[in-house]
Amino acid sequence: MQGTVEIIARDIPPEIMKLLAGEARHRDETIQERAVSIIAAELGVEREPSRRRFIPGSGNTDVLVLTVPRELRTKIRRRALQKDGTIRGVCLAAIASHFGLPEFPVGRRRRGKA
């Protein structure tokens, strides 16, 4: 399995975005790159970093667009199915675990009516 796919995660908690931005700034890489590296490490998938540099002012959003290897996407999806959760939930749980935050629920969340 080769190539990459995008995962779009919305409604990222501000605490997670703040921690991601801080670590990305420290490592001089994009927030998205930092998030993908954390998720890959948590799920045991080796990957080559993109080497894109940190962009000042990034992190002022609650959306992450993650470009991940297909192998990682498959592992995330498998974990979501095992835990009766979502891809977003698995990604956020991995990031929360990395930062030592309380366990993040991987299940579906309730959405308000539009």
VMD Tcl script that draws the C-alpha trace (Angstrom):
set ca {
  {0.00 0.00 0.00}
  {1.57 3.24 -1.10}
  {0.59 6.87 -1.28}
  {-1.08 9.21 1.11}
  {-4.62 10.18 2.03}
  {-6.07 13.14 3.89}
  {-7.92 12.96 7.17}
  {-9.91 16.05 8.10}
  {-10.53 16.35 11.84}
  {-12.85 19.13 12.96}
  {-13.66 20.59 16.38}
  {-10.18 19.99 17.80}
  {-10.19 20.99 21.48}
  {-8.27 24.26 22.06}
  {-6.00 22.62 24.65}
  {-4.80 20.05 22.12}
  {-4.26 22.71 19.43}
  {-2.27 24.85 21.87}
  {-0.03 21.92 22.85}
  {0.44 20.87 19.23}
  {1.32 24.43 18.21}
  {3.84 24.77 21.02}
  {5.58 21.51 20.21}
  {5.49 22.22 16.46}
  {7.05 25.64 17.04}
  {9.75 24.07 19.24}
  {10.55 21.46 16.54}
  {10.14 23.95 13.66}
  {7.58 21.86 11.81}
  {3.95 22.38 10.86}
  {1.18 21.57 13.33}
  {-0.18 19.00 10.89}
  {3.23 17.36 10.57}
  {3.60 17.22 14.35}
  {0.14 15.67 14.73}
  {0.81 13.01 12.09}
  {4.18 12.15 13.66}
  {2.56 11.74 17.08}
  {-0.27 9.57 15.74}
  {2.16 7.42 13.72}
  {4.39 6.88 16.75}
  {1.41 5.99 18.97}
  {0.22 3.41 16.42}
  {3.67 2.05 15.58}
  {3.87 3.21 11.96}
  {7.20 4.45 10.62}
  {7.05 7.37 8.23}
  {9.29 9.94 6.62}
  {8.63 13.50 7.88}
  {7.75 16.10 5.27}
  {10.26 18.70 6.55}
  {7.74 21.53 6.20}
  {8.60 24.31 8.63}
  {6.49 25.91 11.34}
  {4.23 28.72 10.20}
  {3.88 31.53 12.79}
  {0.26 32.21 13.65}
  {-0.88 28.70 12.80}
  {-3.00 26.89 15.35}
  {-5.76 29.51 15.38}
  {-8.26 26.99 14.05}
  {-10.09 23.93 15.27}
  {-9.50 21.92 12.09}
  {-6.59 19.65 11.24}
  {-6.02 18.42 7.70}
  {-3.66 15.49 8.11}
  {-1.86 13.94 5.15}
  {-1.06 10.41 6.27}
  {0.40 7.29 4.67}
  {-2.30 4.80 3.65}
  {-0.86 2.29 6.14}
  {-1.42 4.75 8.99}
  {-4.96 5.54 7.80}
  {-5.69 1.80 7.75}
  {-4.40 1.36 11.31}
  {-6.40 4.37 12.53}
  {-9.55 3.03 10.89}
  {-8.99 -0.46 12.31}
  {-8.52 0.99 15.81}
  {-11.70 3.04 15.41}
  {-13.67 -0.06 14.43}
  {-12.23 -2.06 17.35}
  {-13.20 0.65 19.84}
  {-16.54 1.47 18.18}
  {-15.19 4.96 17.60}
  {-14.26 7.39 14.88}
  {-11.10 8.19 12.98}
  {-11.15 11.66 14.57}
  {-11.48 10.12 18.01}
  {-8.55 7.76 17.51}
  {-6.36 10.61 16.24}
  {-7.24 12.87 19.17}
  {-6.80 10.04 21.69}
  {-3.28 9.39 20.35}
  {-2.39 13.08 20.57}
  {-3.90 13.41 24.06}
  {-1.93 10.37 25.22}
  {1.30 11.86 23.85}
  {0.77 15.01 25.90}
  {-0.28 13.13 29.05}
  {-3.83 14.46 28.91}
  {-6.76 12.50 30.33}
  {-7.99 9.69 28.11}
  {-9.86 11.09 25.14}
  {-13.12 9.37 24.15}
  {-12.89 7.84 20.66}
  {-16.64 7.41 20.19}
  {-19.03 9.49 18.20}
  {-19.90 12.88 19.63}
  {-23.25 14.56 19.71}
  {-23.65 17.45 17.35}
  {-26.00 20.34 17.83}
  {-28.76 20.93 15.34}
  {-27.84 23.26 12.49}
}
mol new
graphics top color blue
foreach p $ca { graphics top sphere $p radius 0.5 }
foreach p [lrange $ca 0 end-1] q [lrange $ca 1 end] { graphics top cylinder $p $q radius 0.2 }
display resetview
